């Protein structure tokens, strides 16, 4: 990542040195996950669509501890593997919007709240800014080579309140609280880096 682009990492010191943790990352480009894996101070295990696990790439992703998930149905195996990461004190990476988009945390799925509450893991919001830059691309599918991409880690926070239950209503309420925190972090990251609020 450092050879192809110029990632600028801000706030990595906020990541706790040990214990279960979830990185909630906005998602505008396919390199967002690999970029966060490359700059985070702890190994990160991302939930990644199972379609990516083919051939040499699949072997590589499995070897570095990434987790395949079947997005066409509720994937109990992927859920259990993700919870095992947290129970072992590891770091789970999640794109809470579920897929690539504007990367503005406008529409969150309930999975993030579920893992945070069930895994008793704090959430660190992560804003990746600049990966969707289109101007100056030599390779259409990639951001311009040697361009600056900002990765901004926020303050850890707890998803649920004390005694939060895992009911649908409780998880929906937790998701609303999470969305506010993630959106606030994204706005702060844009101010900090001088990035615009539109898709780069």
N, C-alpha and C positions, 0 to 999 in steps of 0.2 A: 504494500500500500504506500509506504514512504517512497518507494522507487518510482511509482507511476504518478502519484499525486503529492500534494503538500498538505497533509492533514494537520490541522491546528487543534490541539486537544486542550480543552478548558474544564477545570473542575474535577479532574480524575482523582484528586486527593479526597473527594467527598465519598468515594466508594469505601465502605467498611472493609478492613483487611481480612476478615473472616466471617463465617456464618452465612446462612441462606440469604439470598438476595435475588431480586428480579430487576432486570434492566428493561424498561419500557421505552421502546425506540420508535420514533416516527419513521415513515417509510415512503420514499419517493423514487428509489432506484434499487436495482438488484445488488449494487455494491454496498448498500448500507450495512447489512449484516456482517459481511467480511471485514468492512472497515472498522466497525465497533469491536469485532473479535481481535483485530490487529492492534488496536490502541488501548483497549481496556487493561487495567493493571492486574486483573484476575481472569483465568480461563472462563469463557462464556459458552453455554450450551443453548443454542437456538432451536426453536421449533421451526422446521423448514418443510415446505411442501414436498411430499414424497416423490413427485415427478422429477425433482432434482437429483434423486439418488439412483442414477443410472451410470453404468460404465465406470471409468476411472474417477470421475467426480464423486459418484456415490461412495466408492471405496474411501476416497479422501475425506469426505464429510463424516462418514462413520468413524474413521480413524481419529478424527479430532473431536469426537464426542457430540456431534450434532444429532438432532432428533427428528426423524421423519414423521410427518403427520398427514393423514388422509383427510383432506378438506371436504370430501364429498359426503361424509357421514361423521357421526360422533365417534372419535377414535380413542377408545378406552386405553389401548396399549400406549399411545403417545402421552395421554394424561398421566398414566402410572409412571412412565419413564421420567416425565418432567417433575413429578412429585418426588421421585427417588433422588433426583439431582438436588432438590431443596433439602430433603431429609439428610443428605450427606454433607450439607453445608456448602453446596455449590451455588453457582450463579446461573440463573435461567434468563435467556434473552427472549423477549416477546415483542412482536409487532402488534400492538393492541387493536389496530384498525383491521387486522386480518389479511390485508393485501396492500399492494402499492396503490398510492393515490396522491392527493395533494399534500399528505404528510402533516396535516394540521390538527390531528387528534379530534376531528369533528364527530366521528362516529366510532365509538368503542364497542367491542364485544365484551361479553361478561366473563370470558376466560381469564383475563388478567386478574380481576377481583377474586375469582375462584382460587387461582393458584396462590395469590397473596394471602388469603384468609386460611385456606387449607394447609398451605406450606409454612404458615407463620413467618412470612418473609417480607421485609420492608421492600419498597419500590424506589428505584432511582430513575427519574425521568432522564431520557437522553434525546437531545435534538441533533440530528445530522442535517447540516445546511450546506448547500452547494453541490450535492451529488446529482441533482437534476439539471444542472447548467447545460444549456444546449449550444450556446455560442462557442465557436472554435473547436468543435468536435472533429477529430481526424477519423475516429472510429465511431460510427453512428450510435452504437449501443452503449458507449462509455462516455463519462464526463471528459472534458478536454484534459489531455495529459498534462501533468505538472500544474494543474489548477488547484487553488486552495479549497479544501473542504473542511468545514468546522464541525467538530464533535464536542458538544457541550453537555457535561454531566451535571445533574441537579442535586439538590439535597434529598437524602433518603426520607421517606415518610411511610407511615403505616396505612394500609388500605382500609382496615376496619376499625371500629371503636371497640373498647374493651367488652368482651363477651359477645362479639358479633357472631351471629348464627349463619349457617350456610343455606338459609332459605332463599328462594328466588327473590323475594322482596328485599332481603338484606343485601344480596349480591347486587341487585339493581341500584340500591342506595349507595353501596360502596363504589360501584362503577361511576355514578354521578360525581362522587367526591374525587375519585381518581382523575376523571376527565378535567375537572377544574384545576387540579394541581398540574397535570400535564400541559394543559393549555397555557397556564400562567408561566410555566417553565419555558415553553416554546417562545412566548412573547418576550420574555426576559432574554433568552438566548439570541433572538433576532436583534434586540437593542444592543446587546453586548458585542455582537459581531458585526453590526451594521448591515445585516441582511434584510432584504425587503420582505414584506408579509406575503408576497405572491410567490408562486412556484418559480424557482430560479431558472 
